[in-house]
Amino acid sequence: MLQAICGLIGGSDTVSESFLLICDDLPHTVVLTDAGPRAIEIVKLLHRQTGLSLWHCKSLISKLPTSILEKVPEEVATAMVAELRAVGASAHAEASQ
């Protein structure tokens, strides 16, 4: 089957590139939509996970909805969303192009 695909596409290099494009995980963006009642906990979590200053994290949550992480693997985005929800925030991960 793979040889048939190679013949149709025009070479094994093209096929491997095509498979990489299909199999690669799309980058994800974590969007914070509501900080919830424990804003200080959210600021601390963002500071710990992103390395941003506390001031920058506080300014991020004052402009909701906002992107917290961009172009990260799905696993990282899902983990961040779970941590944000655990401290009372509303967040979601979306595939970015």
N, C-alpha and C positions, 0 to 999 in steps of 0.2 A: 504494500500500500504506500509506504513512504517513498519507494522508488517511483511509483506512478505519480505521486505529487511532485517529486523532484523533476520528472520529465515534463510535467505540465507547467511548472513555474520557471524552470530553466536552470536548475543547478542546486546543489546541496547547500551552498552558502545562503541563497535566497530563502530556502525552506527553513533553515535554522533561524534566520532573522525573523521570518514570519511567525514561527512558533514562539520566539521570545516575545514578540509584540502581543500575541494572543494570550500567553501564559503569565506575563508580568502583571503584578498587582497594580491597579490604578492608585495613584496617590490620593490621600484623603485629607480633608480639612475638618478640624474640630471647631464647631460653632457654639459659643456660649450664648444662650438666649435669655436666661434669668439667673441672677446670682442667689436668689432665695434669701432666707432670713439670716444666714450666717456668712455675710460678706467677708468678714475678716478671715474666716477659714478658707474661703475661695482664694483670697489674695495670697495667703500663705502657701496653698497648694500650687497656684500658678507660679509663684516665686520658686518653689522647690522643683517643679517639673520643667519649667522653661528657662530658668536661670536669669530671668528678667528682674530688674530691681523692684522692690516693694511698691515704690511710687508708680512705676510703669504698670504694674499689675493692677493697682488701684484705679489708675486712669482707664485701663482696658475695660474694667467692669462697670465703669460709669457711662460707657458708650455701647450699650447693648442693642441689638445683637452684634457680636464681634467674633472674628476668627482668632482662636487661641493658638492652634498649631496648623500649619499648612504644609502640604506635600509630604505627608508621613505615611508609612505603611498602615494598612487596615488594622493590624493588631495593636499598634501604638495608639491609633485614634480611638479604637474601642476601649482600650484600657484607660485612656484619659477621660473619656465620657463616663465610664463607670466610676472613676474616682470623683469626678465632679458631682455626679448624682448622689454619691455616698455622703457628701457633705451638704446636700440640699439644693444644689444648683440644677437648672434645666439646661441640657446640652445635647447636641447630636453630632454625628459624623456624616459627612457627605463626600462622595467621590468627586474629585476635582479633575479637570482635564489638563 
